């Protein structure tokens, strides 16, 4: 049996689920960060956050598929996530001038 239909369905089911998560998360975080409430800026934030959460999710799914068990996949995913967070700019505080 081929695994392609199952893998495709796993990817497709994550799209609406991640979109719901992104909408809830973006409204809360956008308000907490004190960003200017304009439609264009909010949707750009929503766009980037959606695809960021998607590639984190898909990286975890790929790690599960490529490693022999979930424990090893968790270690591999944690290393990638830590590296992405380190270089994403989220950990660098904004300077006040």
Secondary structure, DSSP 8 states (H G I E B T S, - for coil): --SHHHHHHHHHHHHHHHHHHHHHHHHHHHHHHT----HHHHHHHHHHHHHHHHHHHHHHHHHHHHSSSHHHHHHHHHHHHHHHHHHSSTTS-----
